Amino acid sequence: EVQLVESGGVVVQPGGSLRLSCAASGFTFDDYAMHWVRQAPGKGLEWVSLISWDGGSTYYADSVKGRFTISRDNSKNSLYLQMNSLRAEDTALYYCAKDNGDGYNSYYFDYWGQGTLVTVSS
Amino acid sequence: NFMLTQPHSVSESPGKTVTISCTGSSGSIASNYVQWYQQRPGSAPTTVIYEDNQRPSGVPDRFSGSIDSSSNSASLTISGLKTEDEADYYCQSYDSSNQRGVFGGGTKLTVL
C-alpha cells in the first residue's frame, strides 16, 4: 500500500524558513517523480514543485521560484521542501504527491499524503 | 502561461446527470492529458479520471471524462448522481512550455 506522510508544518513568522518532509513507502521511490501541491484555507489546489525520479530536474511555480527548494533522498525514501523568505500568502496545507510516470514526469498525481499545515503569521 | 478555467459551482438533483467543464486558456488542451480529482471536506484529493478518460480501479462507471478540441475544453460527467458525489472537483494538466503543473480553480458540486 502506497503511503505518503508529510511533516514539518508549523506556525512561522514572515521572512522565516521551514523544511517540510514527506516519508514515502509502499512503492519503489526512486522510480518516480514527486510533487508538492498546496491549498490555502478555503481555496483551490496550487501546484508548487516537481522533482524528477533521480533529482536531476526540478521545476517550480512562479509564486515560489527562488524561495523554495525541492529535494529528495532516495536512500531514505524521502522528499523535502525547503521554504525560505516565507510570506503570509504561503499559508496553506502542503501535500506531497506521487507522479504516476515510471521513470518520466507524467504530471498525474496518483497518490497524495494527508498534508501538513504551514501558517505564516506574526 | 497555460491556465484552466472551471465554473465555480454546479448543482443537480440525485439521479440526474451533471457535466463540469474545464477550458484551456491557450494552445490545445488535447496536447497533454487532463486529470480530474475529487476532494471531500477535510480530505486529500483522489483521482476520478486520469489521462482524459480513464477511470482508476474503484471509481464507478458513473464518472466519465472527455476532451472537446473544438472548444478547447475537457469535461467530467457524472451520471446517476448520489449525495456522496457532493464534493469539490478539480481538473489538472500541465504546461509543457515551462514544465509546470496546472489546476483549474475547482468546481463545488452540490447534490440536492
Chai-1 contact restraints between the chains, C-beta under 6 A:
chainA,res_idxA,chainB,res_idxB,connection_type,confidence,min_distance_angstrom,max_distance_angstrom,comment,restraint_id
A,G44,B,G105,contact,1.0,0.0,6.0,A-B,restraint_1
A,G44,B,G106,contact,1.0,0.0,6.0,A-B,restraint_2
A,L45,B,Y90,contact,1.0,0.0,6.0,A-B,restraint_3
A,L45,B,F103,contact,1.0,0.0,6.0,A-B,restraint_4
A,W47,B,G101,contact,1.0,0.0,6.0,A-B,restraint_5
A,Y59,B,Q99,contact,1.0,0.0,6.0,A-B,restraint_6
A,Y59,B,R100,contact,1.0,0.0,6.0,A-B,restraint_7
A,Y107,B,Y94,contact,1.0,0.0,6.0,A-B,restraint_8
A,Y107,B,G101,contact,1.0,0.0,6.0,A-B,restraint_9
A,Y108,B,Q35,contact,1.0,0.0,6.0,A-B,restraint_10
A,Y108,B,Y50,contact,1.0,0.0,6.0,A-B,restraint_11
A,W112,B,A44,contact,1.0,0.0,6.0,A-B,restraint_12
A,W112,B,P45,contact,1.0,0.0,6.0,A-B,restraint_13
A,Q114,B,A44,contact,1.0,0.0,6.0,A-B,restraint_14
